[in-house]
Amino acid sequence: MATAIEKTLVLDMKMSEVFEWSDDDTIVRDALWNHYMEANAHNTDQTVAAMKPYLKMSNADVKEKAEALLK
């Protein structure tokens, strides 16, 4: 159980807590969701599919991929 919480920690932090370049208080999970919703023309099913892999990623991978998409 602790492993699952640790794996999603970055997803549950504010953008400003994870990235030095951000002053945004949006949670990383929400920022990614918003990004994919815009990219998928607000198609919820496609956004859910795009977000699913983040739940299995390490914190380092989440941070790397989020930074590439959101910076």
Secondary structure by P-SEA (a helix, b strand, c coil): caaaaaaacccccccccccccccccccaaaaaaaaaaaaacccaaaaaaaacccccccaaaaaaaaaaccc
